[in-house]
Amino acid sequence: MKRVIAIANQKGGVGKTTTAVNLAASLAATRRRVLLVDLDPQGNATMGSGVDKQQVAKGACEVLLGESDLASALVTVPDGGFMLLPANQDLTAAEVRLLTLPIGRETKLRLALAPQRAAFDLILIDCPPALNMLTVNALVAADSVLIPMQCEYYALEGLTALLATVEQIRAAVNPGIAIEGVLRTMFDPRNNLANEVSSQLISHFGEKVFRTVIPRNIRLAEAPSFGKPALFHDKESRGALAYLALAGEMIRREEEANSEGRSGPRTSPGTNGNGNGHGAGHGTPEGAAPESGAARADPEPDPEPDADADTDTATAEGKGA
């Protein structure tokens, strides 16, 4: 795949870090070489991967400032199967120093990742919940942007601002950046507003909206406290199965795009012109839909959306992921 994907949304609490950690583990489970870059000074992706952010000697801060090369700052995540560039509160100081640079401050991450890009199939960047210089660095370095969002009104407002920023980045320094897809997180199909916003997303973005839906799930919420992705905390939970389904959907999209590219020019439906040849924005045809119930656009609701009471059902539905 050989791509860099920024996981971004300036609205907090929409599942960016949860998506970054669990998607990294799920892609690694498919034998992909994955690097997760924690670019949030809160260091939640670092802690959620089982690495103590207080003990980080070299991390994203040192890499961005040129005080360390990327390879020497990477750590292996034992319960995850992927590599991690950790972060902690020092990253805030790095951002302040970047702002004082007269030129090249927005390309620091891209330059730092360049020597190691060939070593990984996928590099995922967990962005902070703000459209600041750290997020700009992530967008400049990325081939595409994955946008996790809750299906609620304020999330739609934030999405508009993020897309405007992506357009500015595309026009100024990264013409190849595309929208990887919009991921609906913490979804409860019994909520009328959630269903309405979901319909609006599909109407506006079409096949850019992932068919996989991440449900509300207690195992996803508690896994970071154990320093593990949900796949290693409870592999049969609906949350873990949903992220496995997401990884499968992304891989299928990539394979279909590559197949179309070999057979001739693609004629994809209009999606605001964001499909730029990376293939991530092309939807999965109905006939290629994953068997997983977690990956359906309208999954069966849990009896209790914040509990795993329906684990057996989720397991039966999710084996295809």
TIKESE-941329 format. One record per residue (C-alpha): residue number from 0; residue in three letters; x, y, z. Coordinates in nm, 2 decimals, always signed. Layout:
<recs>
@i: NUM; aa: Ala; xx: X; yy: Y; zz: Z
...
</recs>
This chain:
<recs>
@i: 0; aa: Met; xx: +0.00; yy: +0.00; zz: +0.00
@i: 1; aa: Lys; xx: +0.29; yy: +0.23; zz: +0.08
@i: 2; aa: Arg; xx: +0.08; yy: +0.53; zz: +0.20
@i: 3; aa: Val; xx: +0.07; yy: +0.79; zz: +0.48
@i: 4; aa: Ile; xx: -0.27; yy: +0.85; zz: +0.62
@i: 5; aa: Ala; xx: -0.35; yy: +1.13; zz: +0.86
@i: 6; aa: Ile; xx: -0.64; yy: +1.06; zz: +1.11
@i: 7; aa: Ala; xx: -0.77; yy: +1.41; zz: +1.17
@i: 8; aa: Asn; xx: -1.07; yy: +1.60; zz: +1.30
@i: 9; aa: Gln; xx: -1.03; yy: +1.92; zz: +1.50
@i: 10; aa: Lys; xx: -1.33; yy: +1.83; zz: +1.72
@i: 11; aa: Gly; xx: -1.22; yy: +1.63; zz: +2.02
@i: 12; aa: Gly; xx: -1.38; yy: +1.31; zz: +2.15
@i: 13; aa: Val; xx: -1.48; yy: +1.17; zz: +1.80
@i: 14; aa: Gly; xx: -1.25; yy: +0.86; zz: +1.82
@i: 15; aa: Lys; xx: -0.93; yy: +0.97; zz: +1.65
@i: 16; aa: Thr; xx: -0.69; yy: +0.81; zz: +1.89
@i: 17; aa: Thr; xx: -0.92; yy: +0.50; zz: +1.93
@i: 18; aa: Thr; xx: -0.92; yy: +0.47; zz: +1.55
@i: 19; aa: Ala; xx: -0.55; yy: +0.52; zz: +1.51
@i: 20; aa: Val; xx: -0.45; yy: +0.26; zz: +1.77
@i: 21; aa: Asn; xx: -0.70; yy: +0.00; zz: +1.67
@i: 22; aa: Leu; xx: -0.67; yy: +0.04; zz: +1.30
@i: 23; aa: Ala; xx: -0.29; yy: +0.01; zz: +1.33
@i: 24; aa: Ala; xx: -0.33; yy: -0.32; zz: +1.52
@i: 25; aa: Ser; xx: -0.59; yy: -0.45; zz: +1.27
@i: 26; aa: Leu; xx: -0.38; yy: -0.37; zz: +0.97
@i: 27; aa: Ala; xx: -0.08; yy: -0.52; zz: +1.14
@i: 28; aa: Ala; xx: -0.29; yy: -0.84; zz: +1.19
@i: 29; aa: Thr; xx: -0.32; yy: -0.86; zz: +0.81
@i: 30; aa: Arg; xx: +0.06; yy: -0.88; zz: +0.79
@i: 31; aa: Arg; xx: +0.11; yy: -0.52; zz: +0.69
@i: 32; aa: Arg; xx: +0.41; yy: -0.33; zz: +0.82
@i: 33; aa: Val; xx: +0.25; yy: -0.04; zz: +1.01
@i: 34; aa: Leu; xx: +0.39; yy: +0.27; zz: +1.18
@i: 35; aa: Leu; xx: +0.17; yy: +0.48; zz: +1.41
@i: 36; aa: Val; xx: +0.29; yy: +0.84; zz: +1.46
@i: 37; aa: Asp; xx: +0.15; yy: +1.00; zz: +1.78
@i: 38; aa: Leu; xx: +0.14; yy: +1.37; zz: +1.70
@i: 39; aa: Asp; xx: -0.09; yy: +1.47; zz: +1.99
@i: 40; aa: Pro; xx: +0.09; yy: +1.63; zz: +2.29
@i: 41; aa: Gln; xx: -0.16; yy: +1.45; zz: +2.52
@i: 42; aa: Gly; xx: +0.02; yy: +1.12; zz: +2.42
@i: 43; aa: Asn; xx: -0.30; yy: +0.91; zz: +2.43
@i: 44; aa: Ala; xx: -0.20; yy: +0.69; zz: +2.14
@i: 45; aa: Thr; xx: +0.13; yy: +0.63; zz: +2.31
@i: 46; aa: Met; xx: -0.04; yy: +0.53; zz: +2.64
@i: 47; aa: Gly; xx: -0.31; yy: +0.33; zz: +2.45
@i: 48; aa: Ser; xx: -0.03; yy: +0.13; zz: +2.28
@i: 49; aa: Gly; xx: +0.12; yy: +0.03; zz: +2.62
@i: 50; aa: Val; xx: +0.41; yy: +0.28; zz: +2.62
@i: 51; aa: Asp; xx: +0.46; yy: +0.51; zz: +2.92
@i: 52; aa: Lys; xx: +0.47; yy: +0.86; zz: +2.78
@i: 53; aa: Gln; xx: +0.66; yy: +0.99; zz: +3.08
@i: 54; aa: Gln; xx: +0.95; yy: +0.76; zz: +3.00
@i: 55; aa: Val; xx: +0.99; yy: +0.86; zz: +2.64
@i: 56; aa: Ala; xx: +1.35; yy: +0.98; zz: +2.58
@i: 57; aa: Lys; xx: +1.31; yy: +1.03; zz: +2.20
@i: 58; aa: Gly; xx: +0.98; yy: +1.09; zz: +2.04
@i: 59; aa: Ala; xx: +0.79; yy: +1.30; zz: +1.80
@i: 60; aa: Cys; xx: +0.92; yy: +1.62; zz: +1.95
@i: 61; aa: Glu; xx: +1.28; yy: +1.54; zz: +1.89
@i: 62; aa: Val; xx: +1.21; yy: +1.41; zz: +1.54
@i: 63; aa: Leu; xx: +1.02; yy: +1.73; zz: +1.44
@i: 64; aa: Leu; xx: +1.30; yy: +1.95; zz: +1.57
@i: 65; aa: Gly; xx: +1.57; yy: +1.75; zz: +1.40
@i: 66; aa: Glu; xx: +1.73; yy: +1.64; zz: +1.73
@i: 67; aa: Ser; xx: +1.68; yy: +1.27; zz: +1.64
@i: 68; aa: Asp; xx: +1.63; yy: +1.07; zz: +1.33
@i: 69; aa: Leu; xx: +1.30; yy: +0.88; zz: +1.30
@i: 70; aa: Ala; xx: +1.45; yy: +0.53; zz: +1.31
@i: 71; aa: Ser; xx: +1.62; yy: +0.58; zz: +1.65
@i: 72; aa: Ala; xx: +1.30; yy: +0.72; zz: +1.80
@i: 73; aa: Leu; xx: +1.07; yy: +0.43; zz: +1.71
@i: 74; aa: Val; xx: +0.95; yy: +0.17; zz: +1.96
@i: 75; aa: Thr; xx: +0.79; yy: -0.17; zz: +1.91
@i: 76; aa: Val; xx: +0.44; yy: -0.21; zz: +2.04
@i: 77; aa: Pro; xx: +0.44; yy: -0.56; zz: +2.20
@i: 78; aa: Asp; xx: +0.06; yy: -0.60; zz: +2.20
@i: 79; aa: Gly; xx: -0.02; yy: -0.47; zz: +1.86
@i: 80; aa: Gly; xx: +0.25; yy: -0.58; zz: +1.61
@i: 81; aa: Phe; xx: +0.32; yy: -0.23; zz: +1.49
@i: 82; aa: Met; xx: +0.59; yy: +0.04; zz: +1.54
@i: 83; aa: Leu; xx: +0.52; yy: +0.36; zz: +1.73
@i: 84; aa: Leu; xx: +0.67; yy: +0.71; zz: +1.72
@i: 85; aa: Pro; xx: +0.57; yy: +0.81; zz: +2.08
@i: 86; aa: Ala; xx: +0.48; yy: +1.16; zz: +2.20
@i: 87; aa: Asn; xx: +0.42; yy: +1.34; zz: +2.53
@i: 88; aa: Gln; xx: +0.37; yy: +1.70; zz: +2.65
@i: 89; aa: Asp; xx: +0.71; yy: +1.80; zz: +2.50
@i: 90; aa: Leu; xx: +0.54; yy: +1.81; zz: +2.17
@i: 91; aa: Thr; xx: +0.37; yy: +2.14; zz: +2.27
@i: 92; aa: Ala; xx: +0.72; yy: +2.30; zz: +2.30
@i: 93; aa: Ala; xx: +0.81; yy: +2.16; zz: +1.96
@i: 94; aa: Glu; xx: +0.50; yy: +2.33; zz: +1.81
@i: 95; aa: Val; xx: +0.60; yy: +2.67; zz: +1.96
@i: 96; aa: Arg; xx: +0.95; yy: +2.64; zz: +1.82
@i: 97; aa: Leu; xx: +0.81; yy: +2.54; zz: +1.48
@i: 98; aa: Leu; xx: +0.60; yy: +2.86; zz: +1.47
@i: 99; aa: Thr; xx: +0.92; yy: +3.07; zz: +1.51
@i: 100; aa: Leu; xx: +1.08; yy: +2.92; zz: +1.20
@i: 101; aa: Pro; xx: +1.07; yy: +3.15; zz: +0.90
@i: 102; aa: Ile; xx: +1.04; yy: +2.88; zz: +0.63
@i: 103; aa: Gly; xx: +0.98; yy: +2.50; zz: +0.61
@i: 104; aa: Arg; xx: +0.80; yy: +2.46; zz: +0.93
@i: 105; aa: Glu; xx: +0.50; yy: +2.28; zz: +0.77
@i: 106; aa: Thr; xx: +0.72; yy: +2.02; zz: +0.60
@i: 107; aa: Lys; xx: +0.92; yy: +1.90; zz: +0.90
@i: 108; aa: Leu; xx: +0.72; yy: +1.58; zz: +0.95
@i: 109; aa: Arg; xx: +0.72; yy: +1.50; zz: +0.57
@i: 110; aa: Leu; xx: +1.10; yy: +1.53; zz: +0.56
@i: 111; aa: Ala; xx: +1.14; yy: +1.32; zz: +0.88
@i: 112; aa: Leu; xx: +0.92; yy: +1.04; zz: +0.74
@i: 113; aa: Ala; xx: +1.08; yy: +1.03; zz: +0.40
@i: 114; aa: Pro; xx: +1.38; yy: +0.80; zz: +0.48
@i: 115; aa: Gln; xx: +1.15; yy: +0.54; zz: +0.64
@i: 116; aa: Arg; xx: +0.85; yy: +0.54; zz: +0.40
@i: 117; aa: Ala; xx: +0.97; yy: +0.24; zz: +0.21
@i: 118; aa: Ala; xx: +1.01; yy: +0.04; zz: +0.53
@i: 119; aa: Phe; xx: +0.63; yy: +0.05; zz: +0.60
@i: 120; aa: Asp; xx: +0.32; yy: -0.04; zz: +0.41
@i: 121; aa: Leu; xx: +0.11; yy: +0.21; zz: +0.60
@i: 122; aa: Ile; xx: +0.20; yy: +0.51; zz: +0.82
@i: 123; aa: Leu; xx: -0.09; yy: +0.63; zz: +1.04
@i: 124; aa: Ile; xx: -0.07; yy: +0.98; zz: +1.20
@i: 125; aa: Asp; xx: -0.28; yy: +1.05; zz: +1.50
@i: 126; aa: Cys; xx: -0.35; yy: +1.43; zz: +1.49
@i: 127; aa: Pro; xx: -0.43; yy: +1.66; zz: +1.78
@i: 128; aa: Pro; xx: -0.79; yy: +1.79; zz: +1.82
@i: 129; aa: Ala; xx: -0.70; yy: +2.12; zz: +1.66
@i: 130; aa: Leu; xx: -0.61; yy: +2.27; zz: +1.33
@i: 131; aa: Asn; xx: -0.27; yy: +2.38; zz: +1.45
@i: 132; aa: Met; xx: +0.09; yy: +2.35; zz: +1.31
@i: 133; aa: Leu; xx: +0.11; yy: +1.99; zz: +1.42
@i: 134; aa: Thr; xx: -0.20; yy: +1.90; zz: +1.22
@i: 135; aa: Val; xx: -0.07; yy: +2.10; zz: +0.93
@i: 136; aa: Asn; xx: +0.25; yy: +1.90; zz: +0.94
@i: 137; aa: Ala; xx: +0.05; yy: +1.58; zz: +0.93
@i: 138; aa: Leu; xx: -0.16; yy: +1.69; zz: +0.64
@i: 139; aa: Val; xx: +0.14; yy: +1.80; zz: +0.44
@i: 140; aa: Ala; xx: +0.31; yy: +1.47; zz: +0.50
@i: 141; aa: Ala; xx: +0.00; yy: +1.26; zz: +0.42
@i: 142; aa: Asp; xx: -0.13; yy: +1.10; zz: +0.10
@i: 143; aa: Ser; xx: -0.48; yy: +1.10; zz: +0.24
@i: 144; aa: Val; xx: -0.70; yy: +1.20; zz: +0.54
@i: 145; aa: Leu; xx: -0.92; yy: +0.96; zz: +0.73
@i: 146; aa: Ile; xx: -1.19; yy: +1.16; zz: +0.92
@i: 147; aa: Pro; xx: -1.35; yy: +0.99; zz: +1.22
@i: 148; aa: Met; xx: -1.67; yy: +1.16; zz: +1.33
@i: 149; aa: Gln; xx: -1.97; yy: +1.11; zz: +1.55
@i: 150; aa: Cys; xx: -2.31; yy: +1.15; zz: +1.37
@i: 151; aa: Glu; xx: -2.42; yy: +1.46; zz: +1.55
@i: 152; aa: Tyr; xx: -2.47; yy: +1.83; zz: +1.45
@i: 153; aa: Tyr; xx: -2.15; yy: +1.98; zz: +1.59
@i: 154; aa: Ala; xx: -1.94; yy: +1.72; zz: +1.42
@i: 155; aa: Leu; xx: -2.08; yy: +1.83; zz: +1.09
@i: 156; aa: Glu; xx: -1.97; yy: +2.19; zz: +1.17
@i: 157; aa: Gly; xx: -1.62; yy: +2.07; zz: +1.24
@i: 158; aa: Leu; xx: -1.60; yy: +1.87; zz: +0.93
@i: 159; aa: Thr; xx: -1.66; yy: +2.17; zz: +0.71
@i: 160; aa: Ala; xx: -1.36; yy: +2.35; zz: +0.87
@i: 161; aa: Leu; xx: -1.14; yy: +2.05; zz: +0.83
@i: 162; aa: Leu; xx: -1.22; yy: +2.01; zz: +0.46
@i: 163; aa: Ala; xx: -1.15; yy: +2.38; zz: +0.40
@i: 164; aa: Thr; xx: -0.80; yy: +2.33; zz: +0.56
@i: 165; aa: Val; xx: -0.74; yy: +2.02; zz: +0.34
@i: 166; aa: Glu; xx: -0.82; yy: +2.23; zz: +0.03
@i: 167; aa: Gln; xx: -0.58; yy: +2.49; zz: +0.14
@i: 168; aa: Ile; xx: -0.31; yy: +2.24; zz: +0.20
@i: 169; aa: Arg; xx: -0.38; yy: +2.08; zz: -0.14
@i: 170; aa: Ala; xx: -0.35; yy: +2.42; zz: -0.31
@i: 171; aa: Ala; xx: -0.04; yy: +2.53; zz: -0.13
@i: 172; aa: Val; xx: +0.20; yy: +2.24; zz: -0.06
@i: 173; aa: Asn; xx: +0.05; yy: +1.90; zz: -0.11
@i: 174; aa: Pro; xx: -0.15; yy: +1.87; zz: -0.43
@i: 175; aa: Gly; xx: -0.18; yy: +1.49; zz: -0.40
@i: 176; aa: Ile; xx: -0.37; yy: +1.48; zz: -0.07
@i: 177; aa: Ala; xx: -0.71; yy: +1.31; zz: -0.09
@i: 178; aa: Ile; xx: -0.99; yy: +1.22; zz: +0.14
@i: 179; aa: Glu; xx: -0.93; yy: +0.86; zz: +0.25
@i: 180; aa: Gly; xx: -1.29; yy: +0.84; zz: +0.38
@i: 181; aa: Val; xx: -1.53; yy: +0.94; zz: +0.65
@i: 182; aa: Leu; xx: -1.57; yy: +0.70; zz: +0.94
@i: 183; aa: Arg; xx: -1.88; yy: +0.70; zz: +1.15
@i: 184; aa: Thr; xx: -1.78; yy: +0.63; zz: +1.51
@i: 185; aa: Met; xx: -1.96; yy: +0.56; zz: +1.84
@i: 186; aa: Phe; xx: -2.27; yy: +0.50; zz: +1.63
@i: 187; aa: Asp; xx: -2.60; yy: +0.40; zz: +1.78
@i: 188; aa: Pro; xx: -2.86; yy: +0.31; zz: +1.51
@i: 189; aa: Arg; xx: -3.14; yy: +0.36; zz: +1.75
@i: 190; aa: Asn; xx: -3.06; yy: +0.73; zz: +1.77
@i: 191; aa: Asn; xx: -3.27; yy: +0.92; zz: +1.51
@i: 192; aa: Leu; xx: -3.03; yy: +1.21; zz: +1.49
@i: 193; aa: Ala; xx: -2.74; yy: +0.97; zz: +1.43
@i: 194; aa: Asn; xx: -2.93; yy: +0.81; zz: +1.14
@i: 195; aa: Glu; xx: -3.02; yy: +1.15; zz: +1.00
@i: 196; aa: Val; xx: -2.66; yy: +1.28; zz: +1.01
@i: 197; aa: Ser; xx: -2.54; yy: +0.95; zz: +0.87
@i: 198; aa: Ser; xx: -2.78; yy: +0.99; zz: +0.57
@i: 199; aa: Gln; xx: -2.65; yy: +1.34; zz: +0.51
@i: 200; aa: Leu; xx: -2.29; yy: +1.22; zz: +0.51
@i: 201; aa: Ile; xx: -2.37; yy: +0.95; zz: +0.25
@i: 202; aa: Ser; xx: -2.57; yy: +1.20; zz: +0.04
@i: 203; aa: His; xx: -2.28; yy: +1.45; zz: +0.04
@i: 204; aa: Phe; xx: -1.97; yy: +1.23; zz: +0.03
@i: 205; aa: Gly; xx: -2.11; yy: +0.92; zz: -0.14
@i: 206; aa: Glu; xx: -1.86; yy: +0.64; zz: -0.15
@i: 207; aa: Lys; xx: -1.61; yy: +0.84; zz: +0.05
@i: 208; aa: Val; xx: -1.81; yy: +0.73; zz: +0.36
@i: 209; aa: Phe; xx: -1.68; yy: +0.39; zz: +0.48
@i: 210; aa: Arg; xx: -1.94; yy: +0.12; zz: +0.49
@i: 211; aa: Thr; xx: -1.79; yy: +0.00; zz: +0.81
@i: 212; aa: Val; xx: -1.95; yy: +0.16; zz: +1.12
@i: 213; aa: Ile; xx: -1.78; yy: +0.17; zz: +1.46
@i: 214; aa: Pro; xx: -2.04; yy: +0.10; zz: +1.73
@i: 215; aa: Arg; xx: -2.04; yy: +0.23; zz: +2.08
@i: 216; aa: Asn; xx: -1.86; yy: -0.04; zz: +2.27
@i: 217; aa: Ile; xx: -1.73; yy: -0.07; zz: +2.63
@i: 218; aa: Arg; xx: -1.43; yy: -0.28; zz: +2.53
@i: 219; aa: Leu; xx: -1.30; yy: -0.01; zz: +2.30
@i: 220; aa: Ala; xx: -1.34; yy: +0.24; zz: +2.58
@i: 221; aa: Glu; xx: -1.16; yy: +0.03; zz: +2.84
@i: 222; aa: Ala; xx: -0.88; yy: -0.11; zz: +2.63
@i: 223; aa: Pro; xx: -0.65; yy: +0.20; zz: +2.67
@i: 224; aa: Ser; xx: -0.65; yy: +0.16; zz: +3.04
@i: 225; aa: Phe; xx: -0.49; yy: -0.18; zz: +2.98
@i: 226; aa: Gly; xx: -0.24; yy: -0.03; zz: +2.73
@i: 227; aa: Lys; xx: -0.37; yy: -0.25; zz: +2.45
@i: 228; aa: Pro; xx: -0.57; yy: -0.22; zz: +2.13
@i: 229; aa: Ala; xx: -0.91; yy: -0.38; zz: +2.16
@i: 230; aa: Leu; xx: -0.80; yy: -0.66; zz: +1.93
@i: 231; aa: Phe; xx: -0.56; yy: -0.77; zz: +2.21
@i: 232; aa: His; xx: -0.79; yy: -0.68; zz: +2.50
@i: 233; aa: Asp; xx: -1.10; yy: -0.87; zz: +2.37
@i: 234; aa: Lys; xx: -1.07; yy: -0.99; zz: +2.01
@i: 235; aa: Glu; xx: -1.43; yy: -1.10; zz: +1.99
@i: 236; aa: Ser; xx: -1.58; yy: -0.76; zz: +2.10
@i: 237; aa: Arg; xx: -1.78; yy: -0.57; zz: +1.85
@i: 238; aa: Gly; xx: -1.54; yy: -0.29; zz: +1.86
@i: 239; aa: Ala; xx: -1.24; yy: -0.51; zz: +1.77
@i: 240; aa: Leu; xx: -1.44; yy: -0.68; zz: +1.50
@i: 241; aa: Ala; xx: -1.54; yy: -0.34; zz: +1.35
@i: 242; aa: Tyr; xx: -1.19; yy: -0.22; zz: +1.32
@i: 243; aa: Leu; xx: -1.09; yy: -0.55; zz: +1.16
@i: 244; aa: Ala; xx: -1.37; yy: -0.49; zz: +0.91
@i: 245; aa: Leu; xx: -1.24; yy: -0.14; zz: +0.85
@i: 246; aa: Ala; xx: -0.89; yy: -0.27; zz: +0.78
@i: 247; aa: Gly; xx: -1.04; yy: -0.52; zz: +0.53
@i: 248; aa: Glu; xx: -1.25; yy: -0.25; zz: +0.36
@i: 249; aa: Met; xx: -0.95; yy: -0.03; zz: +0.32
@i: 250; aa: Ile; xx: -0.74; yy: -0.31; zz: +0.17
@i: 251; aa: Arg; xx: -1.02; yy: -0.41; zz: -0.07
@i: 252; aa: Arg; xx: -1.06; yy: -0.05; zz: -0.18
@i: 253; aa: Glu; xx: -0.69; yy: -0.03; zz: -0.25
@i: 254; aa: Glu; xx: -0.69; yy: -0.36; zz: -0.45
@i: 255; aa: Glu; xx: -0.99; yy: -0.25; zz: -0.65
@i: 256; aa: Ala; xx: -0.83; yy: +0.09; zz: -0.73
@i: 257; aa: Asn; xx: -0.51; yy: -0.08; zz: -0.84
@i: 258; aa: Ser; xx: -0.71; yy: -0.32; zz: -1.06
@i: 259; aa: Glu; xx: -0.90; yy: -0.04; zz: -1.22
@i: 260; aa: Gly; xx: -0.58; yy: +0.15; zz: -1.27
@i: 261; aa: Arg; xx: -0.43; yy: -0.14; zz: -1.47
@i: 262; aa: Ser; xx: -0.74; yy: -0.19; zz: -1.68
@i: 263; aa: Gly; xx: -0.78; yy: +0.17; zz: -1.78
@i: 264; aa: Pro; xx: -0.89; yy: +0.52; zz: -1.67
@i: 265; aa: Arg; xx: -1.13; yy: +0.53; zz: -1.38
@i: 266; aa: Thr; xx: -1.47; yy: +0.69; zz: -1.40
@i: 267; aa: Ser; xx: -1.56; yy: +0.74; zz: -1.03
@i: 268; aa: Pro; xx: -1.88; yy: +0.91; zz: -0.92
@i: 269; aa: Gly; xx: -1.85; yy: +1.28; zz: -0.82
@i: 270; aa: Thr; xx: -1.73; yy: +1.32; zz: -0.47
@i: 271; aa: Asn; xx: -1.62; yy: +1.68; zz: -0.46
@i: 272; aa: Gly; xx: -1.32; yy: +1.61; zz: -0.67
@i: 273; aa: Asn; xx: -1.12; yy: +1.45; zz: -0.39
@i: 274; aa: Gly; xx: -1.04; yy: +1.12; zz: -0.56
@i: 275; aa: Asn; xx: -0.69; yy: +1.18; zz: -0.69
@i: 276; aa: Gly; xx: -0.57; yy: +0.83; zz: -0.79
@i: 277; aa: His; xx: -0.48; yy: +0.69; zz: -0.45
@i: 278; aa: Gly; xx: -0.79; yy: +0.48; zz: -0.47
@i: 279; aa: Ala; xx: -0.89; yy: +0.51; zz: -0.11
@i: 280; aa: Gly; xx: -1.20; yy: +0.72; zz: -0.20
@i: 281; aa: His; xx: -1.36; yy: +0.45; zz: -0.41
@i: 282; aa: Gly; xx: -1.64; yy: +0.27; zz: -0.24
@i: 283; aa: Thr; xx: -1.67; yy: -0.10; zz: -0.21
@i: 284; aa: Pro; xx: -1.93; yy: -0.25; zz: -0.46
@i: 285; aa: Glu; xx: -2.23; yy: -0.42; zz: -0.32
@i: 286; aa: Gly; xx: -2.11; yy: -0.75; zz: -0.44
@i: 287; aa: Ala; xx: -1.78; yy: -0.71; zz: -0.25
@i: 288; aa: Ala; xx: -1.93; yy: -0.61; zz: +0.08
@i: 289; aa: Pro; xx: -1.77; yy: -0.78; zz: +0.38
@i: 290; aa: Glu; xx: -1.96; yy: -1.05; zz: +0.55
@i: 291; aa: Ser; xx: -1.90; yy: -0.88; zz: +0.89
@i: 292; aa: Gly; xx: -2.21; yy: -0.73; zz: +1.05
@i: 293; aa: Ala; xx: -1.98; yy: -0.47; zz: +1.20
@i: 294; aa: Ala; xx: -1.91; yy: -0.34; zz: +0.85
@i: 295; aa: Arg; xx: -2.26; yy: -0.28; zz: +0.75
@i: 296; aa: Ala; xx: -2.38; yy: +0.08; zz: +0.71
@i: 297; aa: Asp; xx: -2.67; yy: +0.00; zz: +0.94
@i: 298; aa: Pro; xx: -2.55; yy: -0.25; zz: +1.19
@i: 299; aa: Glu; xx: -2.78; yy: -0.43; zz: +1.43
@i: 300; aa: Pro; xx: -2.79; yy: -0.23; zz: +1.76
@i: 301; aa: Asp; xx: -2.66; yy: -0.38; zz: +2.08
@i: 302; aa: Pro; xx: -2.93; yy: -0.43; zz: +2.35
@i: 303; aa: Glu; xx: -2.70; yy: -0.20; zz: +2.55
@i: 304; aa: Pro; xx: -2.49; yy: +0.02; zz: +2.32
@i: 305; aa: Asp; xx: -2.23; yy: +0.08; zz: +2.59
@i: 306; aa: Ala; xx: -2.19; yy: -0.29; zz: +2.68
@i: 307; aa: Asp; xx: -2.08; yy: -0.61; zz: +2.52
@i: 308; aa: Ala; xx: -2.39; yy: -0.81; zz: +2.61
@i: 309; aa: Asp; xx: -2.42; yy: -0.91; zz: +2.24
@i: 310; aa: Thr; xx: -2.07; yy: -1.04; zz: +2.20
@i: 311; aa: Asp; xx: -2.18; yy: -1.38; zz: +2.07
@i: 312; aa: Thr; xx: -2.39; yy: -1.22; zz: +1.80
@i: 313; aa: Ala; xx: -2.11; yy: -0.98; zz: +1.71
@i: 314; aa: Thr; xx: -1.87; yy: -1.27; zz: +1.68
@i: 315; aa: Ala; xx: -2.09; yy: -1.46; zz: +1.45
@i: 316; aa: Glu; xx: -2.14; yy: -1.15; zz: +1.24
@i: 317; aa: Gly; xx: -1.78; yy: -1.04; zz: +1.24
@i: 318; aa: Lys; xx: -1.59; yy: -1.35; zz: +1.14
@i: 319; aa: Gly; xx: -1.58; yy: -1.23; zz: +0.78
@i: 320; aa: Ala; xx: -1.37; yy: -0.93; zz: +0.88
</recs>
